[in-house]
């Protein structure tokens, strides 16, 4: 993409916001969280324990991976659009009903 941009002599600068978001996530979240999680896992499940590899795998896949994936989506959403605006209908706050009209861009008057 950069070679094509330089070759054609475009006046617009290439969009680097995507790679910057991933770099921020990697440097500030992926690296430290993974490092300290695996250090803790070494203490919780020492290599001498029978079936240590299986236990570590299950701990990582069943606890760490889903939580980390949720964190990834929350952080990326925040980095892309800023603070998240809720789509929950204020009139149905206690019922947990999602206001699908606001999600799909449909005006509530049309319903």
ABEGO torsion letter per residue (X at the ends): XAAAAAAAGBABBBBAAAAAAAAAAAAAAAAAAAAAAAAAAAAABBAABBGAAAAAAAAAAAAAAAAAAAAAAAAAAAAAAEBBBBABBAAAAAAGBBBAAAAAGBBAAAX
